[in-house]
């Protein structure tokens, strides 16, 4: 196959030029359609332990991804080589592979009318994250760890305090004329103390805060204090006899449950009939107090983007409304297979066809405080941590190791560990009797406190 050397020698200076030149070279080499993605990023990681710096890292990355089509055949390649020769090789490899692929009637870029990007400031990028010097990053981590070890002699040790940052830029272009660009920033401060009781038993836990900007982070001191509180309450943990009681899920564990629901409405799982929600659009699948939304338009959201991995604008999709399944999450390819429309949820991988990913996926908050929900329970289990993995999306069967606190007469009591919670996701989402008002986004998936009735707790 011919090699194209007319790529400008200074092309590496501008990602938009790189992307558009890759498209032009792909079409010239014989592709009928092409899509190129250029990613640039820089990340830092700072870890301190017992007041000393253990890790101080900075890393940069640049990546190229190319997807080409010849008719209804598609192939993808990936490279970190931004030289003209490297870009030529990227194109040549893709065109060499595409002729080995089978035809797929659903393959192809979105229609031209589908392309676009959200306008306005989505509050995704802040310069203060990029500009923080190493001593500033160390200070965030040190203060978090110090606060996590203060105030109680049982706080004996530490797994560390940390502070991480990421700043990235992505450019997506295709042969149908779309060129989109987005920049983002992210920072996280965390602490993980270790407590020891009088009998020598130890417990650990953690807490963190994440934000797009330093100004939006919770203080290191508040993060450390919350990490200490969560760790100390685990001391003296015991198991309990097997029983059935109301279970209240802390937001840190209700989020993973919601993630199971997210996986179940992923269009790829639905098409493969590998989801218990396949074929149930328009049906009641959850209790009427449940509304689940995927919203890629939220300013500052961890999952917000002006466009998805194919250049389709992200959108607000009501997935479950008052218990009724309204939509799956779809990219163009799976939408065509299901005879539906893309929901702007294509996720760009390094190579291969785009996958499907959520944006800001959340369950709408209720009106009662967590304290009110707990206060109404005479005997129950407040879950703060899951262990292992145990959700079967085909059948809905759910079984997870868990720890937390026992609820006694409306109050959080002794710590509980070494138990298993079992049920079925289909039943669980129909048996959510209370939803807290404490919806907080600490990642792109967020869920408030949940009370679920009818679950089995297996202990002693």
C-alpha positions, -999 to 999 in steps of 0.1 A, spaced: 0 0 0 13 35 -8 27 57 19 17 93 21 45 117 32 29 150 25 17 155 61 32 188 74 62 183 96 47 206 123 14 188 124 20 176 160 15 211 172 -22 211 167 -45 181 175 -73 195 152 -49 195 122 -37 160 131 -73 147 132 -83 163 99 -52 152 81 -57 116 93 -92 117 78 -79 132 45 -51 105 43 -76 77 50 -100 88 23 -71 92 -1 -59 57 8 -93 42 -1 -116 45 29 -152 55 21 -156 70 56 -132 76 84 -132 89 121 -101 100 140 -97 108 177 -68 126 192 -63 125 230 -38 145 250 -35 143 288 -14 150 318 -18 134 352 -2 137 386 -2 114 416 9 123 451 8 99 480 20 106 515 22 82 545 28 91 581 39 126 570 64 115 544 61 116 506 59 82 491 49 90 456 52 121 435 45 113 398 37 133 367 28 117 334 18 128 300 1 109 272 -9 114 236 -30 89 217 -43 85 182 -73 63 172 -86 58 137 -117 40 125 -121 35 88 -149 21 66 -149 6 32 -185 1 23 -199 -18 53 -166 -31 65 -149 -14 94 -115 -16 111 -97 4 138 -61 11 148 -44 29 177 -10 46 180 11 68 203 33 78 174 26 114 163 53 116 137 43 118 100 57 83 95 37 71 125 5 86 112 11 71 78 15 37 95 -17 42 114 -36 48 82 -19 20 63 -26 -5 91 -63 4 92 -68 1 55 -49 -32 55 -72 -46 82 -105 -34 68 -104 -57 38 -101 -87 62 -133 -78 80 -168 -91 73 -195 -68 60 -218 -55 87 -251 -39 76 -252 -18 107 -217 -4 104 -211 33 96 -209 67 110 -240 85 124 -260 104 98 -248 140 91 -280 154 108 -270 137 141 -237 154 146 -232 184 169 -219 196 202 -234 213 232 -228 250 232 -218 273 261 -195 268 290 -200 233 305 -176 241 333 -154 211 325 -119 228 326 -102 249 352 -67 262 349 -60 260 387 -58 222 384 -31 224 357 -12 251 375 -8 236 409 29 230 417 42 198 434 45 214 468 9 224 466 -2 189 457 19 175 486 2 200 510 -33 188 500 -23 151 508 -4 159 540 -33 179 555 -58 152 547 -37 125 563 -29 146 593 -66 154 599 -75 117 596 -51 108 625 -60 135 649 -84 135 678 -85 98 688 -57 76 702 -72 46 684 -61 61 651 -28 43 651 -17 41 614 -24 52 579 -27 38 545 -19 73 533 -32 106 521 -33 113 484 -39 140 459 -44 133 422 -50 155 391 -58 151 355 -61 176 326 -71 163 292 -81 174 257 -99 154 231 -105 161 194 -129 140 172 -132 145 135 -148 125 107 -152 124 70 -187 138 72 -175 172 83 -177 170 120 -148 183 141 -154 186 179 -130 195 207 -133 193 245 -110 200 275 -115 188 310 -98 189 344 -102 168 375 -87 166 410 -92 143 440 -80 144 476 -83 114 499 -73 99 532 -73 63 546 -65 60 583 -62 27 602 -77 24 637 -68 -2 664 -90 -12 693 -78 -23 728 -79 -60 718 -56 -53 689 -81 -57 661 -77 -31 633 -101 -15 609 -96 8 579 -118 30 558 -114 61 536 -130 92 524 -124 115 494 -135 146 475 -134 150 437 -141 181 417 -133 198 384 -116 227 401 -95 231 433 -120 257 444 -148 231 444 -130 205 465 -140 198 500 -111 209 523 -84 184 531 -93 187 568 -129 178 563 -120 148 541 -95 136 568 -121 140 596 -148 121 577 -123 93 569 -115 90 606 -152 89 616 -159 62 591 -129 42 603 -136 44 640 -172 33 637 -160 0 623 -142 -10 655 -157 -39 674 -174 -53 644 -193 -86 647 -214 -109 626 -251 -114 630 -274 -144 627 -291 -149 593 -323 -129 591 -345 -108 570 -347 -71 580 -350 -38 562 -316 -28 546 -305 8 543 -277 14 517 -253 43 523 -248 63 491 -213 48 488 -229 14 482 -262 24 467 -241 39 438 -227 4 429 -263 -10 429 -273 18 405 -243 9 384 -258 -26 380 -290 -10 367 -269 11 343 -253 -20 329 -287 -36 325 -299 -7 303 -268 -7 282 -280 -13 247 -253 -38 239 -264 -61 267 -300 -56 257 -294 -66 221 -275 -97 232 -304 -105 255 -279 -105 284 -300 -82 306 -330 -88 327 -344 -56 313 -342 -67 277 -375 -63 258 -392 -44 286 -394 -8 272 -427 8 284 -432 -17 312 -431 -11 349 -398 -25 362 -394 -6 395 -414 9 423 -432 41 414 -409 63 435 -379 55 412 -368 78 385 -334 72 369 -318 97 346 -286 99 324 -277 135 318 -246 144 298 -255 181 298 -250 189 335 -225 218 339 -195 205 357 -206 169 358 -180 142 359 -197 125 330 -205 157 310 -192 162 275 -203 184 246 -205 153 224 -202 116 227 -176 92 212 -191 95 177 -197 132 176 -234 130 186 -244 157 212 -249 143 247 -284 146 260 -306 142 290 -323 107 289 -349 96 313 -342 59 317 -368 50 343 -397 73 351 -418 66 381 -409 29 378 -415 26 340 -386 17 317 -385 46 292 -351 42 274 -320 22 270 -285 38 266 -275 36 229 -247 44 205 -254 46 167 -244 9 160 -266 -7 186 -294 18 180 -296 6 144 -297 -30 156 -326 -23 179 -343 0 153 -340 29 178 -321 62 179 -288 70 195 -290 85 229 -256 102 226 -239 75 248 -212 63 225 -179 58 244 -147 60 225 -122 33 231 -86 32 220 -94 8 192 -125 -10 178 -160 2 175 -173 27 200 -188 12 231 -217 25 252 -212 44 284 -233 64 308 -227 101 313 -240 115 347 -262 85 357 -283 91 388 -314 82 408 -335 112 417 -334 122 453 -363 118 477 -375 141 504 -365 124 537 -331 127 553 -311 96 560 -317 101 597 -354 100 591 -352 68 571 -330 51 597 -352 65 626 -382 46 613 -365 12 615 -366 -8 648 -343 -36 636 -322 -34 604 -289 -32 586 -271 -1 574 -247 -11 547 -215 10 543 -193 -13 523 -195 -41 497 -170 -69 492 -165 -88 460 -188 -89 430 -221 -107 427 -247 -94 403 -259 -115 374 -274 -91 348 -291 -119 329 -311 -133 359 -309 -103 382 -295 -124 410 -276 -103 435 -252 -115 463 -225 -94 479 -204 -96 510 -211 -65 532 -203 -47 563 -219 -18 581 -238 -9 612 -268 -25 629 -299 -4 633 -314 -6 668 -346 12 676 -340 39 650 -303 45 658 -271 33 643 -255 8 667 -227 -17 666 -205 -25 637 -213 -56 616 -190 -75 592 -187 -109 576 -222 -111 563 -237 -116 528 -267 -97 514 -287 -116 488 -317 -108 466 -326 -102 430 -322 -68 413 -357 -71 398 -371 -74 433 -347 -49 448 -357 -20 426 -394 -29 432 -389 -30 469 -372 4 474 -395 19 500 -375 50 509 -351 73 490 -330 99 508 -325 135 500 -287 132 500 -279 129 463 -243 140 459 -221 135 428 -187 121 438 -183 104 404 -204 102 373 -228 77 390 -247 90 420 -274 76 442 -289 88 475 -295 66 506 -319 38 498 -341 16 520 -348 -18 505 -372 -43 521 -373 -81 518 -335 -89 514 -318 -118 531 -288 -113 554 -267 -144 558 -244 -143 588 -235 -168 615 
